[in-house]
Amino acid sequence: MKAKTAILTVMMFTAVPALASSDAGTGGASFLVFLFLGFGALIFACQLLPSLMLFCAMLKGLFHGAAPDTMPKNGTKAA
């Protein structure tokens, strides 16, 4: 078992430099990458506004007292 672990460790350390990029000037991100990131940001912003409105309404409901006279009186018939 120790031999297998040692062999796998040596193989992992020798494979790591092969995975590294040697080309320093790749040119950066293309227009499609920025378009994709902008679309994701648009979806995030469109989901954020309604969620903030719901969160504020929830806080208002939690910390604002109940409306007076909302409970039915005893002996009244339900509609």
Backbone torsions as a table, in degrees:
resi	resn	phi	psi	omega
1	MET	NA	-38.3	179.0
2	LYS	-67.9	-33.6	179.7
3	ALA	-67.2	-41.3	178.4
4	LYS	-63.1	-41.9	179.6
5	THR	-64.1	-41.7	179.6
6	ALA	-65.9	-41.8	180.0
7	ILE	-65.4	-43.3	178.5
8	LEU	-64.5	-37.4	178.9
9	THR	-65.5	-44.4	178.9
10	VAL	-63.8	-40.8	179.4
11	MET	-65.1	-37.8	179.5
12	MET	-67.1	-42.0	-178.9
13	PHE	-70.5	-28.6	177.9
14	THR	-81.6	-21.9	-178.9
15	ALA	-85.5	-20.6	-175.7
16	VAL	-62.0	-45.1	178.5
17	PRO	-63.0	-26.9	178.6
18	ALA	-70.1	-25.6	-179.7
19	LEU	-84.3	-15.5	-178.3
20	ALA	-76.1	148.2	-179.9
21	SER	-85.3	131.3	178.4
22	SER	-96.5	-13.0	-178.0
23	ASP	-88.0	111.8	-176.4
24	ALA	-80.4	-27.9	-176.3
25	GLY	-105.6	76.5	-178.1
26	THR	-83.6	-12.5	176.5
27	GLY	95.9	-4.2	178.1
28	GLY	79.6	-162.5	-175.8
29	ALA	-86.4	149.6	179.7
30	SER	-86.7	176.3	179.8
31	PHE	-63.9	-35.0	-179.0
32	LEU	-66.4	-33.4	177.1
33	VAL	-64.9	-45.4	179.0
34	PHE	-65.9	-35.5	176.7
35	LEU	-64.9	-42.4	178.0
36	PHE	-64.0	-44.2	179.1
37	LEU	-66.2	-37.5	177.4
38	GLY	-66.5	-38.4	177.1
39	PHE	-64.8	-40.3	176.3
40	GLY	-63.6	-40.3	177.8
41	ALA	-65.7	-36.0	177.3
42	LEU	-64.9	-43.6	177.4
43	ILE	-63.0	-42.0	179.4
44	PHE	-61.9	-44.9	-179.0
45	ALA	-66.0	-39.0	-179.9
46	CYS	-69.8	-25.9	175.9
47	GLN	-85.1	-24.9	-176.1
48	LEU	-73.0	-40.6	-176.6
49	LEU	-62.9	-51.1	178.3
50	PRO	-64.1	-33.9	-180.0
51	SER	-68.5	-37.0	176.3
52	LEU	-66.5	-37.9	177.7
53	MET	-64.3	-42.4	178.2
54	LEU	-66.4	-38.1	179.7
55	PHE	-65.1	-42.6	178.1
56	CYS	-65.1	-38.7	177.6
57	ALA	-65.7	-36.8	177.6
58	MET	-65.8	-43.1	178.7
59	LEU	-64.7	-38.7	177.7
60	LYS	-63.0	-41.5	178.6
61	GLY	-68.3	-33.2	-180.0
62	LEU	-73.4	-43.9	-171.8
63	PHE	-99.2	-8.1	177.1
64	HIS	-93.7	136.0	-177.8
65	GLY	-64.4	160.4	178.6
66	ALA	-68.2	150.1	179.3
67	ALA	-65.9	140.5	-179.3
68	PRO	-69.9	150.4	176.5
69	ASP	60.8	38.3	176.5
70	THR	-94.9	-16.3	180.0
71	MET	-84.8	136.8	178.1
72	PRO	-71.1	149.7	178.3
73	LYS	-78.9	153.0	178.6
74	ASN	-65.7	140.0	177.5
75	GLY	90.6	0.2	177.8
76	THR	-92.3	151.6	-179.5
77	LYS	-85.2	144.2	176.2
78	ALA	-76.7	143.0	-177.3
79	ALA	-78.8	NA	NA
